[in-house]
């Protein structure tokens, strides 16, 4: 697969590249990241290779990330419509102002206008709610999102880092009211973060939401750079974002990742990205490249072809412990291999459970390929 093998995002006609360029590292305002010049080079190479999906947020590097993207587009002469630019609202850039953040109508519309100015554009292709605002009624947020779509300032909408039950509620309200529906879900998903398979991923498949995983390399832990042998010798650039995940359990996952990468003569990072991209419902993984070499390594994941055996090995070593009831249902629910347990006995004639392999039907992924 190549970067210009475009896929539709969720239940929409929006076509995006199979990898999305995350730009949280654009700008040095947080003490780490890429300079403007480095960011320009990364953007140009990504687009030259066929990438069209770029993700940012009003909060990233205090708004500098958006400004870098806007400056790049205007200075380099790219046609604005060829790019799918996504940004987010929720984060506050003004400490002490109670209405500068969150998902209220007032906050959202002010954030959108500020993002448009920094991006030097008159519309955003995909507008994410960065996180669930527990203090704003979801009806207010969804109606305001519908308004900005109808105004022409936004083309599509999605949720990031929001519970499954709240996302489902928002989507049902939008459908009932005839408001603009969500088309995408941005969540953390990697071999080290698979608890989303309990509720969020099944919900996305059911509601037709295209999934765009963030941190598919877990901040660099899955690049193979951090191993038992290099413990204490390699300083993580993001500090505790990485160091807190350098556990014995995760080292075992990295060991298997390295083993598979050697079998395929590729890098652990590429294998980890290929694994995420193989998951049902995943449309476009967000890669955050701070340097050109990191970008090149990540783009190489599109050439990796994992065998079913290799996928099974990676699945097994990284198998998550899901929350109730997902784990309970997988072990004893109507779709378990043993059928339904009634009064202590297994009902092998459960009509909901396939009786043999000939009766199994794979459920299609809604508009994700």
PATORSE-495230 format. One line per field, with one value per residue (C-alpha): x, y, z; residue in one letter. Coordinates in nm, 4 decimals. Layout:
N
x	c(X:...)
y	c(Y:...)
z	c(Z:...)
r	c(A:...)
***
This chain:
369
x	c(0.0000:0.1161:0.0389:-0.1906:-0.4049:-0.6869:-0.9638:-1.3016:-1.3262:-1.6144:-1.9622:-1.8668:-1.7198:-1.4134:-1.1018:-0.7876:-0.4418:-0.3927:-0.1505:-0.2253:0.0511:0.0189:0.1714:0.1836:0.5636:0.5582:0.7221:0.9623:0.7242:0.6943:1.0693:1.0866:0.9718:1.0612:1.1719:0.9678:1.2187:1.2113:0.8307:0.8144:1.0405:0.8290:0.5067:0.6472:0.7773:0.4511:0.2477:0.4946:0.4538:0.0760:-0.0320:-0.3266:-0.4446:-0.2941:-0.3984:-0.3396:-0.5146:-0.5549:-0.3589:-0.0563:0.2564:0.0328:-0.1176:0.2181:0.1489:-0.1543:0.0428:0.3228:0.0706:-0.0948:0.2396:0.3484:0.0333:0.0457:0.4199:0.4620:0.1685:-0.0194:-0.3804:-0.5794:-0.8491:-0.6023:-0.5442:-0.7664:-0.6829:-0.8167:-0.7922:-0.9459:-1.1229:-1.1537:-0.8075:-0.7666:-0.4882:-0.5846:-0.5311:-0.7961:-1.0608:-1.3480:-1.4883:-1.1604:-1.1813:-1.4355:-1.7105:-1.9655:-2.1016:-1.9145:-1.5817:-1.6058:-1.6891:-1.4155:-1.1653:-1.2689:-1.2274:-0.8832:-0.7790:-0.8905:-0.6790:-0.3705:-0.4275:-0.4836:-0.7886:-1.1617:-1.2640:-1.1524:-1.2107:-1.2530:-1.3238:-1.2615:-1.3894:-1.0548:-1.2008:-1.5394:-1.6568:-1.8490:-1.9876:-2.1533:-2.4710:-2.3881:-2.6919:-2.5326:-2.2065:-2.3727:-2.6025:-2.3090:-2.1109:-2.4067:-2.4154:-2.0472:-2.0915:-2.3946:-2.1994:-1.9333:-1.6493:-1.6339:-1.6898:-1.7031:-1.6965:-1.5550:-1.4847:-1.1535:-1.0928:-1.4616:-1.6329:-1.8218:-2.1541:-2.1279:-2.0205:-2.3120:-2.5503:-2.4228:-2.4563:-2.8104:-2.9128:-2.7659:-2.9478:-3.2789:-3.2528:-3.1275:-2.7997:-2.4579:-2.3425:-1.9974:-1.7869:-1.4705:-1.3241:-0.9697:-0.8459:-0.5201:-0.4624:-0.1469:-0.0116:0.0377:-0.3101:-0.5763:-0.8435:-1.0314:-1.1244:-1.3751:-1.6202:-1.4818:-1.3813:-1.7049:-1.9025:-1.7096:-1.7848:-2.1519:-2.1976:-1.9871:-1.7087:-1.3675:-1.0969:-0.7751:-0.5461:-0.3121:0.0188:0.0286:0.3943:0.3159:0.5386:0.8294:0.8183:0.7310:1.0148:1.2584:1.4719:1.3889:1.4852:1.6150:1.9683:1.9290:1.7512:1.9007:2.1204:1.8646:1.6904:1.3324:1.2752:0.9242:1.0201:0.7444:0.5252:0.7643:0.9459:0.6260:0.5616:0.9041:0.7858:0.8814:0.5444:0.5961:0.9542:0.8125:0.5888:0.8854:1.0870:0.8229:0.7956:1.1698:1.1613:0.8899:1.0697:1.3853:1.1849:1.0570:1.3873:1.2205:1.1973:0.9901:0.8170:0.6948:0.5669:0.3837:0.2179:0.1298:-0.0330:-0.2503:-0.3475:-0.4614:-0.7194:-1.0883:-1.2260:-0.8898:-0.8763:-0.5741:-0.3163:-0.1720:0.2058:0.3978:0.7349:0.9775:1.2508:1.2643:1.4197:1.1263:0.8827:1.0607:1.0585:0.6883:0.5900:0.7698:0.4994:0.2725:0.5031:0.4976:0.2837:0.2293:0.1369:-0.1626:0.0769:0.2755:-0.0421:-0.1552:0.1772:0.1559:-0.2097:-0.1322:0.1637:-0.0288:-0.3710:-0.5448:-0.7515:-1.0808:-1.3246:-1.6572:-1.8719:-1.6513:-1.4232:-1.7156:-1.9085:-1.6075:-1.5747:-1.9331:-2.1664:-2.3853:-2.0982:-1.8487:-1.7345:-1.9277:-2.2644:-2.4871:-2.4736:-2.8229:-2.8718:-2.5147:-2.5475:-2.4179:-2.6850:-2.5096:-2.8220:-2.8075:-2.9536:-2.7233:-2.4042:-2.2710:-2.2973:-2.0028:-1.7600:-1.9935:-2.2415:-1.9922:-2.0264:-1.7735:-1.9465:-1.8425:-1.6519:-1.8685:-1.6986:-1.3506:-1.1769)
y	c(0.0000:0.3541:0.6832:0.7809:0.4702:0.6862:0.5510:0.6934:0.8172:0.6563:0.6866:0.9721:1.0391:1.2155:1.0492:1.0484:0.8930:0.5706:0.7549:1.0963:1.3422:1.4465:1.7856:1.8076:1.8244:2.1284:2.4165:2.4300:2.6075:2.3056:2.2554:1.9748:1.9265:2.0451:2.3885:2.5703:2.4748:2.1071:2.1148:2.2601:1.9818:1.7130:1.8607:1.8851:1.5295:1.3909:1.5698:1.4868:1.1174:1.1438:1.2205:1.4565:1.4156:1.6559:1.6657:1.9471:2.1229:2.4743:2.3701:2.2164:2.4180:2.7022:2.7504:2.7514:2.4176:2.5627:2.8732:2.6611:2.4699:2.7931:2.9533:2.6418:2.6272:2.9946:3.0144:2.6906:2.7498:2.4255:2.4181:2.4326:2.1960:1.9123:1.8805:1.7434:1.9606:1.8544:2.0571:2.0431:2.2579:2.2195:2.3184:2.6645:2.9031:3.1634:3.0703:3.2045:3.2595:3.0172:3.0382:2.9983:2.6175:2.3388:2.2464:2.5212:2.7139:3.0289:2.8538:2.6422:2.9252:3.1492:2.8636:2.7900:3.1511:3.1660:2.8365:2.9603:3.2726:3.0713:2.8175:3.1003:2.9312:2.9923:2.6357:2.3226:1.9838:1.7916:1.9535:1.7366:1.7799:1.7172:1.5759:1.5319:1.8393:1.7043:2.0495:2.1242:1.9468:1.7316:1.8751:2.2206:2.0911:1.8948:2.1817:2.4240:2.1773:2.1528:2.5323:2.5654:2.3005:2.4816:2.8095:2.6588:2.6957:2.3182:2.0261:1.7216:1.6575:1.3947:1.3156:1.2485:1.0995:1.0668:0.7679:0.5301:0.5895:0.9661:0.9396:0.7070:0.9440:1.2369:1.0442:0.9341:1.2892:1.4170:1.1505:1.2156:1.5935:1.5880:1.7535:1.6843:1.3358:1.2363:1.0557:0.9771:0.8831:0.9702:0.7560:0.6217:0.2769:0.0676:-0.2680:-0.1108:0.0452:-0.2030:-0.1459:0.0541:-0.2832:-0.3312:-0.0502:0.2203:0.0108:-0.1955:0.1288:0.2854:-0.0140:-0.0080:0.3674:0.3984:0.6045:0.5838:0.5390:0.7424:0.6120:0.8530:0.7454:0.4143:0.3874:0.4796:0.7839:0.5873:0.2853:0.0613:0.1829:-0.0688:0.2131:0.1274:-0.2259:-0.3973:-0.3560:0.0198:0.0779:0.3828:0.4523:0.6120:0.9208:0.9553:1.2963:1.3141:1.2150:1.0443:1.0110:0.7299:0.6250:0.5243:0.2604:0.0941:-0.2067:-0.5736:-0.6584:-0.4030:-0.5143:-0.8583:-0.6984:-0.5047:-0.8300:-0.9947:-0.6822:-0.6836:-1.0552:-1.0047:-0.7039:-0.9124:-1.1805:-0.9187:-0.7293:-0.4078:-0.1913:-0.2424:0.0922:-0.0171:-0.3470:-0.1714:0.0679:-0.2149:-0.4007:-0.0996:-0.0470:-0.4105:-0.3682:-0.3669:-0.0144:0.1632:0.3975:0.6252:0.6070:0.9370:0.9412:1.2100:1.2661:1.5077:1.4443:1.3478:1.0104:0.9317:1.0245:0.7993:0.5097:0.5527:0.5788:0.2486:0.0754:0.0857:-0.1635:-0.4131:-0.7232:-0.9169:-1.2840:-1.4142:-1.6050:-1.2926:-1.0982:-1.3777:-1.3657:-0.9898:-1.0170:-1.2793:-1.1028:-0.7747:-0.9140:-0.6606:-0.7100:-0.5480:-0.3914:-0.5467:-0.6432:-0.6774:-0.9386:-1.1244:-1.1346:-1.2645:-1.5527:-1.6463:-1.4426:-1.5593:-1.5346:-1.7359:-2.0696:-2.2564:-2.0944:-1.9422:-2.0615:-2.1141:-2.2450:-2.3673:-2.5606:-2.4607:-2.4103:-2.5313:-2.4557:-2.0833:-1.9302:-1.6280:-1.8340:-1.9920:-2.3715:-2.4318:-2.2376:-2.2546:-2.0326:-1.7617:-1.4325:-1.1549:-0.8275:-0.5648:-0.2611:0.0406:0.2745:0.2300:0.1009)
z	c(0.0000:-0.0713:0.0984:-0.1873:-0.1405:-0.0109:0.2111:0.3084:0.6653:0.8512:0.7064:0.4726:0.1316:0.2741:0.1337:0.3454:0.3265:0.5283:0.7550:0.9030:0.9888:1.3522:1.4257:1.8042:1.7675:1.5369:1.7215:2.0149:2.2529:2.4849:2.5129:2.2572:1.9012:1.5508:1.4390:1.1760:0.9089:1.0097:1.0224:0.6710:0.5395:0.7084:0.5683:0.2180:0.2137:0.3510:0.0841:-0.1951:-0.1079:-0.1461:0.2110:0.2389:0.6024:0.8594:1.2260:1.4740:1.7644:1.8962:2.2057:2.0317:2.1108:2.2277:1.8823:1.7039:1.5341:1.3562:1.2573:1.1067:0.8945:0.7820:0.6928:0.5031:0.2901:0.1953:0.1364:-0.0530:-0.2836:-0.2194:-0.3271:-0.0032:-0.1251:-0.1861:0.1893:0.4653:0.7643:1.1041:1.4223:1.7687:2.0250:2.4046:2.5260:2.6752:2.5746:2.8325:3.1950:3.4291:3.1616:3.2407:2.8869:2.6979:2.7014:2.7032:2.4598:2.5140:2.2168:2.3235:2.3705:2.0567:1.8205:1.9592:1.9325:1.5736:1.4612:1.6254:1.4627:1.1206:1.1616:1.2593:0.9808:0.7310:0.5863:0.5870:0.6705:0.8559:0.6939:1.0196:1.3570:1.6628:2.0158:2.1843:2.5048:2.6684:2.8595:3.1596:3.2399:2.9047:2.7882:2.4891:2.3099:2.3230:2.1785:1.8975:1.8005:1.7909:1.5776:1.3408:1.3195:1.2270:0.9568:0.8155:0.8248:0.5975:0.8468:0.9075:0.6694:0.9028:1.2783:1.5130:1.8792:2.0507:2.3960:2.4865:2.6548:2.4289:2.6022:2.5623:2.1980:2.1237:2.2993:2.0924:1.7676:1.8457:1.9355:1.6086:1.4091:1.5856:1.5483:1.1911:1.2938:1.1443:1.2563:1.3744:1.1138:1.3086:1.6443:1.7569:2.0450:2.1786:2.0319:2.0171:2.1239:2.4688:2.4824:2.3758:2.6394:2.3732:2.2237:2.5027:2.4225:2.1940:1.8938:1.8815:1.9137:1.6247:1.4030:1.4985:1.4428:1.1279:1.2840:1.1196:1.3838:1.3709:1.6479:1.8224:1.9775:1.7851:1.8943:2.2565:2.2568:2.1103:2.3423:2.0451:1.8237:1.9728:2.1089:2.4692:2.5762:2.8877:2.7505:2.7035:3.0351:3.2016:2.8991:2.6669:2.7986:2.6692:2.5156:2.6584:3.0109:3.2081:2.8988:2.8069:3.1249:3.3089:3.0416:3.0553:3.2552:3.2389:3.0859:2.8102:2.7525:2.6676:2.4052:2.2644:2.2525:2.0332:1.8216:1.7579:1.6755:1.4130:1.2663:1.2208:1.0417:0.7985:0.7740:0.8835:1.1960:1.5133:1.4564:1.1143:1.2520:1.5361:1.2899:1.0517:1.3414:1.4303:1.0676:1.0467:1.3243:1.2224:1.2049:1.1889:0.8904:0.9262:1.2058:1.3274:1.3044:1.4920:1.3314:1.4979:1.2398:0.8729:0.9595:1.1907:0.9144:0.6636:0.9100:0.9815:0.6150:0.5554:0.7625:0.4576:0.2854:0.5741:0.5297:0.8500:0.8208:1.0133:1.2383:1.3168:1.3915:1.6232:1.8091:1.8550:1.9578:2.2187:2.3793:2.4023:2.4933:2.7208:3.0334:2.9390:3.1804:3.2700:3.0853:2.7763:2.9305:3.0884:2.7607:2.5685:2.8161:2.8911:2.6737:2.3846:2.1352:2.3371:2.2000:2.4652:2.4049:2.6722:3.0313:3.1734:3.5265:3.5299:3.2025:2.8614:2.5977:2.2833:2.0764:2.1405:1.8212:1.8498:1.8463:1.5234:1.5424:1.3121:1.0966:0.7955:0.9790:1.0692:0.8882:0.9215:0.9851:0.7269:0.8492:0.7731:0.5258:0.6641:0.3539)
r	c(X:X:X:X:X:X:X:X:X:X:X:X:X:X:X:X:X:X:X:X:X:X:X:X:X:X:X:X:X:X:X:X:X:X:X:X:X:X:X:X:X:X:X:X:X:X:X:X:X:X:X:X:X:X:X:X:X:X:X:X:X:X:X:X:X:X:X:X:X:X:X:X:X:X:X:X:X:X:X:X:X:X:X:X:X:X:X:X:X:X:X:X:X:X:X:X:X:X:X:X:X:X:X:X:X:X:X:X:X:X:X:X:X:X:X:X:X:X:X:X:X:X:X:X:X:X:X:X:X:X:X:X:X:X:X:X:X:X:X:X:X:X:X:X:X:X:X:X:X:X:X:X:X:X:X:X:X:X:X:X:X:X:X:X:X:X:X:X:X:X:X:X:X:X:X:X:X:X:X:X:X:X:X:X:X:X:X:X:X:X:X:X:X:X:X:X:X:X:X:X:X:X:X:X:X:X:X:X:X:X:X:X:X:X:X:X:X:X:X:X:X:X:X:X:X:X:X:X:X:X:X:X:X:X:X:X:X:X:X:X:X:X:X:X:X:X:X:X:X:X:X:X:X:X:X:X:X:X:X:X:X:X:X:X:X:X:X:X:X:X:X:X:X:X:X:X:X:X:X:X:X:X:X:X:X:X:X:X:X:X:X:X:X:X:X:X:X:X:X:X:X:X:X:X:X:X:X:X:X:X:X:X:X:X:X:X:X:X:X:X:X:X:X:X:X:X:X:X:X:X:X:X:X:X:X:X:X:X:X:X:X:X:X:X:X:X:X:X:X:X:X:X:X:X:X:X:X:X:X:X:X:X:X:X:X:X:X:X:X)
***
